[in-house]
Amino acid sequence: MGADKLFGMHGSALQLRSQRLSMLASNIANAATPGYKARDLDFDKAMERVQKGESLAAAMGENAGYRTPLQPSLDGNTVELSTEQTLFAENAIGYSTTLSFLEGRVATISRALKGE
């Protein structure tokens, strides 16, 4: 039985959320870098494409892009720290929730294999 059958969409969701966390963390780390362009991944659109059978890599690539700032800075940096921090916190909660679900699923499978 493959991981897709065991974990369903939650395995893909965890990978997408992880990729998004990396992008947002990079944005936060480069908040003071002149010319840095903030990137983000549209999780909902990417997840929708994965559910329709598209590969994870393709869904990530097609739904990642640069964010347009509300207030552009003079040095060309498009990171808005408060926005990045909020999005990072929201995505981290989603990541944690998905991980908790997967941990529960693994525990259930483990108990079933042990005959409990």
N, C-alpha and C positions, 0 to 999 in steps of 0.2 A: 504494500500500500504506500503510495507516494505522500510526500509532505502536504501537497495540495489537498488531498482527500482527508488527511488528518486535521489540518489546521484551517482549511478553507481560505477565505479572503484575508484572514487575520495575519498570516505570514507575509503576504504582500503589503498589507497595511503597515506592518511594523517596518518593513524595508523602506517604504515611501516616507514614513514619518522620520525614520533615521536619516535619510537623505536630506529631508527638509531641515531637520535639526542642524545638520552640518552646514547647510547653506546659511541659515540664520545666524549660527555661531560665527561663521566667517564674516558675515555682514557686521556683527557687533565688534568683532576683533579689528575690523578695518574702518571703524567709524571716523577715525582721524586721518585716514590715508587719502591724500588729494587724488581726485579723479576716480576713486573706487566706485564701481556701480553695484548697487545692492541687487542681489538675486533672490528669487523665491521659487517655490514649487507649488503649483495649484493642486493641493492634495485631493480635493473632491473630483476634479476633472481627471487626474491621473488614475485615481481609484476606479472611476467609472470606466475608463478605457481598459484597465486590467480585468474588470469584471466582464467586459465584452470579449475577452480572449486575447487582447493585445499583450505583447511581452512587457515585462516590468521596465526593462531598459528603454523601450520605445515610448512607453507612457511617461516615464521620467523626462526623457529628452524633449518630448513634444509639449510638456506642460511646465517646463522650467523656463524662466525668463528674467528679464531685468524689471525692477519695479520703478515706476515713475514717482518721484518724490512730490509731496504736497508743497514743500518749500525747498527749492533747489539751493545748494550752498554755492558760494562764490568760487570754491576750488574744484567744482565739478563732482564732488562726492555726493552720492544719492542716498546714503544711509541716514535714516531718521531713527536715532537711538531708541526713543520711547516706543515707536512702532515695532522695531525689531525685538525689543524686550517683551512686549506684549504678545507678539506672534510666537516667539520662542516659548514663553510660558504656556500658552494655549496648546501648542504642538507637543510640548513635554508632557502635559496632562493626557493628551490623546495617546501618546507613546506608552506612558505608564499604564493606562487603562487597557490598551491592546496587549501589552506584555503580561498583565495580570490575568487576562482571559486565557492567553496561551499557556501560562503556568498552570492554571486550573485544568486546562485540557490535557496537558502532559501528566499531571497528577492523576486525572481520571483514567487515562490510558495505562499508566503505570499500575494503578490499583487493579484494573481489569486483567492485565498480564500476570499479576501476582495471584489472581483469583480471589481477591478481597471483596 
